Every structure is written in structure tokens, then in C-alpha cells.
Amino acid sequence: MKTREEILKAIKEIMVEMFEMDEQAITLEARLYEDLDFDSIDAVDMIVRLKELTGKAVKPEDFKTARSIGDVVEAVYKMLND
């Protein structure tokens, strides 16, 4: 996963597999809590899965301000490129 597009694809796969979400609903603009009904427990599960995928230490505080799928993509992109 190097590009934002690859990161978005991986996030979609995780969300469909783990949370049984509709892939069509998972867009960069989709708001985690309002549009996707994502809660704090889901966020923790997602962070654990991202750590497994990236092999990087994922800091929950890097994701505290994430409100949309686009924010999550940017946080992962930044984490991978630091």
C-alpha cells in the first residue's frame, strides 16, 4: 500500500469484511459516525487491522481527528510515509 488509492481499497476491503458494510457507501467523503454508523469499538478494531496490514505501530491519537474515510486514508498515508 503506497498510494492513497491502494489505501482506500484496503480500507474498503476491511470495512466490508469486518463490519459488513456496503462497499458503495465507503467513499472518501463518507463520514464514519454519521454515514457509516462506525463506533469507537469499530475504530479500535480497524486500527488493529491497519497495524497488521502495514506492519507499523499505529497510534490511536493519529486517528482521533478522523471524521471521514478520506481522513483515515490520509492518516494511513502519512503513517506509511513518515
Buried (B, 14 or more C-beta within 10 A) or exposed (E): BEEBEBBBEBBBBBBBEEBEBEEEBBBBEBEBEEBBEBEEEBBEBBBEBBBEBBEEEBEEEBBEEBEBBBBBBBBBBEBBEE
